[in-house]
Amino acid sequence: MFAYVASVLFLAKIGSGVLSLLASIGRVSWFIVESCMAGFMPPYYWKQILQQVIQIGYFSLPVVGMTALFTGMAMTLQCYTGFSKLTAESAIPSVVMIAMTRELGPVLTALMVAGRLGASMTAEIGTMKVTEQIDALTTLSVNSHRYLVFPRILAGTIFLPFLVFIDDIIGILGGYIVGVHYLHFNAANYIHNTFTAMTPWDVMSGLIKGAVFGFIVCVMGCYHGYLSNRGAEGVGRATTNSVVSSSIMILLLDCILTFMLF
């Protein structure tokens, strides 16, 4: 009898968790549909869109550039440590290029933007929710999804691929600096091996990932901001949940997109 009751309680917990997950997916899906439907209808808030473009595209360049530079340098050193044992040092430029364009560029860029802007979006919208500024917008007949959410989603989806492209260039440049000036590779051969192995699809696949990741980061940031409550404590919890959920979704979708694209 005890075993039967324990098994029933265990299945009930599993069922409750599955239902909770499905409910969360439904809420996020409806949030996306509502925001996109509102955003594609007039009036259009071009000033808000431009402001988010500057926030996501321009002000993220320093942190994205430093991350890419140090990653490219470190990866070149690590590749040299392994490939030198196999006398395959000539493959280092192509490996660094493929890793940066296909994988590290979009993933690291998205994670840095999630940490920097995803948290900022959640805190900003969450503070507006707690202080009833969103209710004030509704009172003034301003659609909050059109005014607050859609400009962020649009800017993140369009301009994160540009950050990924810059990340690729700087990361490959970091590998070149270490390879040529520290490991004493021939500069012409390094550049030749890099561009010989590069294909347009390597770069394009990373840009596709960047667009998907940008969409996810902005959706999660705005969604958790709308869910925040109970003052400063609620906003802090929503900010943490935003960064964590964005990071998990980025890594999960990266795996799925890698299987689909390659």
C-alpha contacts under 8 A as a table, 3 or more apart, distances in Angstrom:
res1	aa1	res2	aa2	distance
1	M	4	Y	5.09
1	M	5	V	6.32
2	F	5	V	5.20
2	F	6	A	6.12
3	A	6	A	5.07
3	A	7	S	6.11
4	Y	7	S	5.20
4	Y	8	V	6.23
5	V	8	V	5.10
5	V	9	L	6.18
6	A	9	L	5.14
6	A	10	F	6.09
7	S	10	F	5.00
7	S	11	L	6.18
8	V	11	L	5.17
8	V	12	A	6.04
9	L	12	A	4.91
9	L	13	K	6.21
10	F	13	K	5.21
10	F	14	I	6.40
11	L	14	I	5.01
11	L	15	G	6.07
12	A	15	G	5.03
12	A	16	S	6.02
13	K	16	S	5.02
13	K	17	G	6.13
14	I	17	G	5.14
14	I	18	V	6.21
15	G	18	V	5.09
15	G	19	L	6.10
16	S	19	L	5.16
16	S	20	S	6.05
17	G	20	S	5.05
17	G	21	L	6.15
18	V	21	L	5.08
18	V	22	L	6.19
19	L	22	L	5.08
19	L	23	A	6.05
20	S	23	A	5.05
20	S	24	S	6.21
21	L	24	S	5.12
21	L	25	I	6.23
22	L	25	I	5.06
22	L	26	G	6.12
23	A	26	G	5.03
23	A	27	R	6.20
24	S	27	R	5.10
24	S	28	V	6.18
25	I	28	V	5.23
25	I	29	S	6.01
26	G	29	S	5.05
26	G	30	W	6.09
27	R	30	W	5.22
27	R	31	F	6.09
28	V	31	F	4.96
28	V	32	I	6.24
28	V	223	Y	7.12
29	S	32	I	5.15
29	S	33	V	6.25
30	W	33	V	5.03
30	W	34	E	5.95
31	F	34	E	5.21
31	F	35	S	6.07
31	F	223	Y	7.15
32	I	35	S	5.21
32	I	36	C	6.08
32	I	219	V	7.13
33	V	36	C	5.29
33	V	37	M	5.95
34	E	37	M	5.27
34	E	38	A	6.08
34	E	145	H	7.34
35	S	38	A	5.20
35	S	39	G	5.97
35	S	145	H	5.03
35	S	146	R	6.36
35	S	149	V	6.41
35	S	150	F	5.79
36	C	39	G	4.97
36	C	40	F	6.26
36	C	146	R	7.96
36	C	150	F	6.37
37	M	40	F	5.64
37	M	41	M	6.82
38	A	41	M	5.53
38	A	143	N	7.49
38	A	145	H	6.44
38	A	146	R	5.19
38	A	150	F	7.75
39	G	42	P	7.52
39	G	44	Y	7.37
39	G	145	H	7.17
39	G	146	R	4.65
39	G	147	Y	7.89
39	G	150	F	5.31
39	G	151	P	7.71
40	F	44	Y	7.91
41	M	44	Y	7.28
44	Y	146	R	7.84
45	Y	48	Q	5.48
45	Y	49	I	6.50
45	Y	146	R	7.91
45	Y	147	Y	6.52
45	Y	151	P	7.73
46	W	49	I	4.99
46	W	50	L	6.08
47	K	50	L	5.16
47	K	51	Q	6.12
48	Q	51	Q	5.06
48	Q	52	Q	6.28
48	Q	147	Y	7.28
48	Q	148	L	7.85
48	Q	151	P	6.16
49	I	52	Q	5.22
49	I	53	V	6.19
49	I	151	P	4.57
49	I	152	R	6.95
49	I	154	L	7.59
49	I	155	A	6.57
50	L	53	V	4.98
50	L	54	I	6.32
51	Q	54	I	5.25
51	Q	55	Q	6.27
52	Q	55	Q	4.89
52	Q	56	I	5.91
52	Q	151	P	6.62
52	Q	152	R	5.81
52	Q	155	A	6.01
53	V	56	I	5.29
53	V	57	G	5.48
53	V	58	Y	7.42
53	V	152	R	7.99
53	V	155	A	5.16
53	V	156	G	7.53
53	V	159	F	7.06
54	I	57	G	5.29
54	I	58	Y	5.00
54	I	59	F	6.51
55	Q	58	Y	6.04
55	Q	59	F	5.32
55	Q	60	S	7.02
56	I	59	F	6.28
56	I	60	S	5.80
56	I	113	V	7.68
56	I	117	L	7.12
56	I	155	A	7.10
56	I	156	G	6.55
56	I	159	F	7.22
56	I	160	L	7.47
57	G	60	S	5.74
57	G	61	L	6.73
57	G	159	F	5.95
57	G	160	L	6.99
57	G	162	F	7.71
57	G	163	L	6.77
58	Y	61	L	5.60
59	F	62	P	6.97
60	S	63	V	5.84
60	S	64	V	6.12
60	S	113	V	7.04
61	L	64	V	5.16
61	L	65	G	5.75
61	L	163	L	7.09
62	P	65	G	5.15
62	P	66	M	6.18
63	V	66	M	5.30
63	V	67	T	6.13
63	V	112	M	7.44
64	V	67	T	5.18
64	V	68	A	6.17
64	V	109	T	5.99
64	V	112	M	6.85
64	V	163	L	7.35
64	V	167	D	6.45
65	G	68	A	5.20
65	G	69	L	6.11
65	G	166	I	7.43
65	G	167	D	6.02
65	G	170	I	6.40
66	M	69	L	5.12
66	M	70	F	6.19
67	T	70	F	5.50
67	T	71	T	6.03
67	T	108	L	7.59
68	A	71	T	5.08
68	A	72	G	6.04
68	A	105	G	7.14
68	A	108	L	7.86
68	A	167	D	5.35
68	A	168	D	7.21
68	A	170	I	5.82
68	A	171	G	4.51
68	A	174	G	7.63
69	L	72	G	5.34
69	L	73	M	6.29
69	L	170	I	5.50
69	L	171	G	4.80
69	L	172	I	7.86
69	L	173	L	7.18
69	L	174	G	4.82
69	L	175	G	7.88
70	F	73	M	5.11
70	F	74	A	6.06
70	F	171	G	7.44
70	F	174	G	6.77
71	T	74	A	5.19
71	T	75	M	5.94
71	T	171	G	6.46
71	T	174	G	7.65
72	G	75	M	5.20
72	G	76	T	6.19
72	G	96	V	7.05
72	G	100	M	7.52
72	G	170	I	7.77
72	G	171	G	4.37
72	G	172	I	5.95
72	G	173	L	7.36
72	G	174	G	4.85
72	G	175	G	4.73
73	M	76	T	5.34
73	M	77	L	6.55
73	M	171	G	7.45
73	M	174	G	4.87
73	M	175	G	4.77
73	M	176	Y	7.95
73	M	177	I	7.41
73	M	178	V	5.78
74	A	77	L	5.25
74	A	78	Q	6.24
74	A	175	G	7.84
75	M	78	Q	5.01
75	M	79	C	6.01
75	M	96	V	6.85
75	M	175	G	7.29
76	T	79	C	5.14
76	T	80	Y	6.12
76	T	92	I	6.81
76	T	93	P	7.90
76	T	96	V	6.56
76	T	175	G	5.35
76	T	178	V	6.89
76	T	179	G	6.79
77	L	80	Y	5.11
77	L	81	T	6.29
77	L	178	V	7.46
77	L	179	G	7.97
78	Q	81	T	5.12
78	Q	82	G	6.60
79	C	82	G	5.31
79	C	83	F	5.81
79	C	92	I	6.20
80	Y	83	F	5.14
80	Y	84	S	5.55
80	Y	89	E	6.37
80	Y	92	I	6.81
81	T	84	S	5.79
81	T	85	K	7.19
82	G	85	K	5.75
82	G	86	L	7.29
83	F	86	L	5.16
83	F	87	T	6.07
83	F	88	A	5.05
83	F	89	E	5.50
83	F	91	A	7.88
83	F	92	I	7.50
84	S	87	T	4.79
84	S	88	A	6.00
84	S	89	E	5.66
85	K	88	A	7.72
88	A	91	A	5.78
88	A	92	I	7.63
89	E	92	I	5.56
90	S	93	P	6.97
90	S	190	Y	7.85
90	S	193	N	7.45
91	A	94	S	5.57
91	A	95	V	6.20
91	A	193	N	7.59
92	I	95	V	5.15
92	I	96	V	6.09
93	P	96	V	5.28
93	P	97	M	6.14
93	P	175	G	7.49
93	P	176	Y	7.76
93	P	190	Y	6.06
93	P	191	I	7.67
93	P	193	N	6.02
93	P	194	T	5.02
94	S	97	M	5.06
94	S	98	I	6.10
94	S	193	N	6.12
94	S	194	T	4.89
94	S	195	F	7.80
94	S	196	T	7.93
94	S	197	A	5.52
94	S	198	M	7.28
95	V	98	I	5.21
95	V	99	A	6.00
96	V	99	A	5.20
96	V	100	M	6.06
96	V	172	I	6.79
96	V	175	G	6.98
97	M	100	M	5.29
97	M	101	T	6.11
97	M	168	D	7.87
97	M	172	I	5.97
97	M	194	T	6.40
97	M	198	M	7.19
98	I	101	T	5.35
98	I	102	R	5.73
98	I	103	E	7.72
98	I	198	M	7.24
98	I	202	D	6.76
99	A	102	R	5.54
99	A	103	E	5.37
99	A	104	L	5.88
99	A	105	G	7.77
100	M	103	E	5.74
100	M	104	L	4.71
100	M	105	G	4.80
100	M	168	D	5.65
100	M	171	G	6.54
100	M	172	I	7.11
101	T	104	L	6.80
101	T	105	G	5.52
101	T	106	P	7.40
101	T	165	F	7.96
101	T	168	D	5.50
101	T	202	D	5.97
101	T	203	V	5.39
101	T	205	S	7.91
101	T	206	G	5.60
102	R	105	G	6.86
102	R	106	P	7.31
102	R	202	D	5.72
102	R	203	V	6.74
102	R	205	S	6.31
102	R	206	G	4.90
103	E	106	P	6.04
103	E	107	V	6.15
103	E	206	G	6.84
104	L	107	V	5.27
104	L	108	L	5.61
104	L	109	T	7.99
105	G	108	L	5.64
105	G	109	T	5.99
105	G	164	V	5.66
105	G	165	F	7.76
105	G	167	D	5.65
105	G	168	D	5.55
105	G	171	G	7.72
105	G	206	G	7.11
106	P	109	T	5.22
106	P	110	A	6.01
106	P	161	P	7.81
106	P	164	V	5.34
106	P	167	D	7.96
106	P	206	G	5.72
106	P	207	L	7.16
106	P	209	K	6.19
106	P	210	G	5.16
106	P	213	F	7.85
107	V	110	A	5.21
107	V	111	L	6.14
107	V	210	G	7.72
107	V	250	I	7.07
107	V	251	L	7.44
107	V	254	D	7.36
108	L	111	L	5.09
108	L	112	M	6.09
109	T	112	M	5.25
109	T	113	V	6.13
109	T	160	L	7.95
109	T	163	L	7.03
109	T	164	V	6.16
109	T	167	D	7.13
109	T	210	G	7.94
110	A	113	V	5.10
110	A	114	A	5.94
110	A	160	L	7.65
110	A	210	G	6.97
110	A	213	F	5.97
110	A	214	G	6.62
110	A	217	V	7.47
110	A	250	I	7.31
111	L	114	A	4.97
111	L	115	G	6.18
111	L	246	S	7.96
111	L	247	S	6.18
111	L	250	I	7.52
112	M	115	G	5.12
112	M	116	R	6.09
113	V	116	R	5.02
113	V	117	L	5.35
113	V	118	G	6.64
113	V	217	V	7.71
114	A	117	L	5.53
114	A	118	G	4.40
114	A	119	A	6.73
114	A	217	V	5.66
114	A	243	V	6.04
114	A	246	S	6.52
114	A	247	S	7.15
115	G	118	G	5.90
115	G	119	A	5.95
115	G	243	V	6.02
116	R	119	A	6.06
116	R	120	S	6.50
117	L	120	S	4.79
117	L	121	M	5.96
118	G	121	M	5.22
118	G	122	T	6.29
118	G	217	V	5.89
118	G	218	C	6.23
118	G	220	M	7.32
118	G	221	G	4.67
118	G	222	C	7.92
118	G	239	T	7.97
118	G	242	S	6.70
118	G	243	V	6.37
118	G	246	S	7.88
119	A	122	T	5.16
119	A	123	A	6.10
119	A	221	G	6.37
119	A	239	T	5.19
119	A	240	T	7.39
119	A	242	S	6.46
119	A	243	V	6.10
120	S	123	A	5.15
120	S	124	E	6.01
120	S	221	G	7.81
120	S	239	T	7.84
121	M	124	E	5.18
121	M	125	I	6.05
121	M	218	C	7.64
121	M	221	G	5.38
121	M	222	C	6.06
121	M	225	G	7.11
122	T	125	I	5.37
122	T	126	G	5.60
122	T	221	G	4.75
122	T	222	C	5.58
122	T	223	Y	7.65
122	T	224	H	6.03
122	T	225	G	4.12
122	T	226	Y	7.81
122	T	235	V	7.59
122	T	238	A	6.77
122	T	239	T	5.44
122	T	242	S	6.88
123	A	126	G	5.01
123	A	127	T	5.91
123	A	225	G	6.38
123	A	235	V	6.03
123	A	236	G	7.36
123	A	238	A	7.68
123	A	239	T	5.99
124	E	127	T	5.29
124	E	128	M	6.35
124	E	225	G	7.37
125	I	128	M	5.00
125	I	129	K	6.11
125	I	148	L	7.84
125	I	222	C	6.71
125	I	225	G	4.95
125	I	226	Y	6.49
126	G	129	K	4.94
126	G	130	V	6.16
126	G	224	H	7.63
126	G	225	G	4.15
126	G	226	Y	5.95
126	G	227	L	7.41
126	G	228	S	5.33
126	G	229	N	7.42
126	G	235	V	5.50
126	G	238	A	7.60
127	T	130	V	5.13
127	T	131	T	6.03
127	T	225	G	7.89
127	T	231	G	7.89
127	T	232	A	7.91
127	T	235	V	6.66
128	M	131	T	5.23
128	M	132	E	5.94
128	M	133	Q	4.84
128	M	134	I	5.86
129	K	132	E	5.10
129	K	133	Q	6.09
129	K	134	I	5.54
129	K	135	D	7.56
129	K	225	G	7.53
129	K	226	Y	6.49
129	K	228	S	7.11
129	K	229	N	7.38
130	V	133	Q	7.72
130	V	228	S	7.25
130	V	229	N	5.83
130	V	230	R	7.13
130	V	231	G	5.90
132	E	135	D	5.11
132	E	136	A	6.37
133	Q	136	A	4.86
133	Q	137	L	6.36
134	I	137	L	5.06
134	I	138	T	6.42
134	I	144	S	6.45
135	D	138	T	5.05
135	D	139	T	6.22
136	A	139	T	4.93
136	A	140	L	6.31
137	L	140	L	5.06
137	L	141	S	6.44
137	L	142	V	5.13
137	L	143	N	7.03
137	L	144	S	6.46
138	T	141	S	5.00
138	T	142	V	5.28
138	T	143	N	6.20
138	T	144	S	6.78
139	T	142	V	7.39
142	V	146	R	7.94
142	V	147	Y	7.20
143	N	146	R	5.30
143	N	147	Y	6.15
144	S	147	Y	5.00
144	S	148	L	5.52
144	S	149	V	7.17
145	H	148	L	5.47
145	H	149	V	4.85
145	H	150	F	6.15
146	R	149	V	6.10
146	R	150	F	5.34
146	R	151	P	7.37
147	Y	150	F	6.72
147	Y	151	P	6.94
148	L	151	P	6.41
148	L	152	R	7.08
149	V	152	R	5.48
149	V	153	I	6.33
149	V	219	V	7.86
149	V	222	C	6.18
150	F	153	I	5.07
150	F	154	L	5.96
151	P	154	L	5.21
151	P	155	A	6.02
152	R	155	A	5.23
152	R	156	G	5.98
152	R	218	C	6.10
153	I	156	G	5.22
153	I	157	T	6.04
153	I	214	G	7.62
153	I	215	F	5.74
153	I	218	C	5.21
153	I	219	V	6.35
154	L	157	T	5.31
154	L	158	I	6.19
154	L	215	F	7.65
155	A	158	I	5.38
155	A	159	F	5.77
155	A	160	L	7.89
156	G	159	F	5.49
156	G	160	L	5.52
156	G	211	A	7.49
156	G	214	G	4.67
156	G	215	F	5.87
156	G	217	V	7.69
156	G	218	C	6.29
157	T	160	L	6.03
157	T	161	P	7.57
157	T	210	G	7.71
157	T	211	A	4.72
157	T	212	V	6.71
157	T	213	F	7.59
157	T	214	G	4.73
157	T	215	F	4.76
158	I	161	P	6.55
158	I	162	F	7.77
158	I	211	A	6.32
158	I	214	G	7.76
159	F	162	F	5.19
159	F	163	L	6.65
159	F	211	A	7.68
159	F	214	G	7.88
160	L	163	L	5.00
160	L	164	V	6.25
160	L	210	G	5.64
160	L	211	A	6.02
160	L	213	F	7.86
160	L	214	G	5.50
161	P	164	V	4.84
161	P	165	F	6.17
161	P	206	G	7.82
161	P	207	L	4.81
161	P	208	I	7.22
161	P	209	K	7.85
161	P	210	G	4.70
161	P	211	A	5.52
161	P	214	G	7.91
162	F	165	F	5.06
162	F	166	I	6.32
162	F	207	L	7.70
163	L	166	I	5.12
163	L	167	D	5.99
164	V	167	D	4.84
164	V	168	D	6.17
164	V	206	G	7.21
164	V	207	L	6.46
164	V	210	G	6.25
165	F	168	D	5.12
165	F	169	I	6.47
165	F	203	V	7.67
165	F	207	L	7.00
166	I	169	I	5.17
166	I	170	I	6.21
167	D	170	I	5.28
167	D	171	G	5.89
168	D	171	G	5.17
168	D	172	I	6.13
169	I	172	I	5.35
169	I	173	L	6.10
170	I	173	L	4.88
170	I	174	G	6.09
171	G	174	G	5.03
171	G	175	G	6.42
172	I	175	G	5.06
172	I	176	Y	6.22
173	L	176	Y	4.92
173	L	177	I	6.20
174	G	177	I	5.14
174	G	178	V	6.43
175	G	178	V	5.33
175	G	179	G	5.89
176	Y	179	G	5.01
176	Y	180	V	5.83
176	Y	181	H	8.00
176	Y	187	A	7.91
176	Y	190	Y	7.21
176	Y	191	I	7.89
177	I	180	V	5.51
177	I	181	H	5.62
177	I	182	Y	7.34
178	V	181	H	5.50
178	V	182	Y	4.94
178	V	183	L	6.29
179	G	182	Y	5.83
179	G	183	L	4.84
179	G	184	H	6.19
179	G	185	F	5.57
179	G	190	Y	7.79
180	V	183	L	5.82
180	V	184	H	4.71
180	V	185	F	4.61
180	V	186	N	6.29
180	V	187	A	5.76
180	V	190	Y	7.68
181	H	184	H	5.48
181	H	185	F	7.54
185	F	189	N	7.64
185	F	190	Y	6.75
186	N	189	N	5.36
186	N	190	Y	6.11
187	A	190	Y	5.12
187	A	191	I	6.28
188	A	191	I	5.31
188	A	192	H	6.07
189	N	192	H	4.95
189	N	193	N	5.98
190	Y	193	N	5.29
190	Y	194	T	6.18
191	I	194	T	5.10
191	I	195	F	6.30
192	H	195	F	5.44
192	H	196	T	5.89
193	N	196	T	5.14
193	N	197	A	6.28
194	T	197	A	5.66
194	T	198	M	6.39
195	F	198	M	4.98
198	M	202	D	6.73
199	T	202	D	5.44
199	T	203	V	7.20
200	P	203	V	5.48
200	P	204	M	6.12
201	W	204	M	4.81
201	W	205	S	5.76
202	D	205	S	5.55
202	D	206	G	6.66
203	V	206	G	5.34
203	V	207	L	6.43
204	M	207	L	5.03
204	M	208	I	6.23
205	S	208	I	5.10
205	S	209	K	6.31
205	S	261	L	6.89
206	G	209	K	5.07
206	G	210	G	6.14
207	L	210	G	4.84
207	L	211	A	6.31
208	I	211	A	5.26
208	I	212	V	6.46
209	K	212	V	5.20
209	K	213	F	6.04
209	K	254	D	7.11
209	K	257	L	7.16
210	G	213	F	5.08
210	G	214	G	5.96
211	A	214	G	5.14
211	A	215	F	6.26
212	V	215	F	5.19
212	V	216	I	6.32
213	F	216	I	5.05
213	F	217	V	6.09
213	F	250	I	5.99
214	G	217	V	5.22
214	G	218	C	6.29
215	F	218	C	5.47
215	F	219	V	6.10
216	I	219	V	5.12
216	I	220	M	6.01
216	I	246	S	6.66
216	I	249	M	7.40
216	I	250	I	7.47
217	V	220	M	5.36
217	V	221	G	6.05
217	V	246	S	5.50
218	C	221	G	5.04
218	C	222	C	6.09
219	V	222	C	5.34
219	V	223	Y	5.84
220	M	223	Y	5.07
220	M	224	H	6.03
220	M	242	S	5.67
220	M	245	S	7.11
220	M	246	S	6.08
221	G	224	H	5.66
221	G	225	G	6.23
221	G	239	T	7.67
221	G	242	S	5.38
221	G	243	V	7.60
221	G	246	S	7.84
222	C	225	G	5.00
222	C	226	Y	6.30
223	Y	226	Y	5.22
223	Y	227	L	6.49
224	H	227	L	4.94
224	H	228	S	6.30
224	H	238	A	5.39
224	H	239	T	7.14
224	H	241	N	7.12
224	H	242	S	5.81
225	G	228	S	5.37
225	G	235	V	7.28
225	G	238	A	6.25
225	G	239	T	7.33
227	L	238	A	7.17
228	S	234	G	5.22
228	S	235	V	5.28
228	S	237	R	7.66
228	S	238	A	5.52
229	N	233	E	7.92
229	N	234	G	4.76
229	N	235	V	6.50
230	R	233	E	6.30
230	R	234	G	4.91
230	R	235	V	7.63
231	G	234	G	5.46
231	G	235	V	6.43
232	A	235	V	5.11
232	A	236	G	6.11
233	E	236	G	5.18
233	E	237	R	6.21
234	G	237	R	5.12
234	G	238	A	6.08
235	V	238	A	5.05
235	V	239	T	6.12
236	G	239	T	5.12
236	G	240	T	6.34
237	R	240	T	5.18
237	R	241	N	6.19
238	A	241	N	5.05
238	A	242	S	6.02
239	T	242	S	5.06
239	T	243	V	6.45
240	T	243	V	5.41
240	T	244	V	6.21
241	N	244	V	5.16
241	N	245	S	5.85
242	S	245	S	5.35
242	S	246	S	5.94
243	V	246	S	5.18
243	V	247	S	6.09
244	V	247	S	5.22
244	V	248	I	6.24
245	S	248	I	5.17
245	S	249	M	6.04
246	S	249	M	5.15
246	S	250	I	6.03
247	S	250	I	5.11
247	S	251	L	6.36
248	I	251	L	5.32
248	I	252	L	6.09
249	M	252	L	5.00
249	M	253	L	5.86
250	I	253	L	5.30
250	I	254	D	5.90
251	L	254	D	4.99
251	L	255	C	6.40
252	L	255	C	5.36
252	L	256	I	6.46
253	L	256	I	4.92
253	L	257	L	5.85
254	D	257	L	5.19
254	D	258	T	5.97
255	C	258	T	5.17
255	C	259	F	6.44
256	I	259	F	5.31
256	I	260	M	6.31
257	L	260	M	4.89
257	L	261	L	5.82
258	T	261	L	5.28
258	T	262	F	5.77
259	F	262	F	5.60
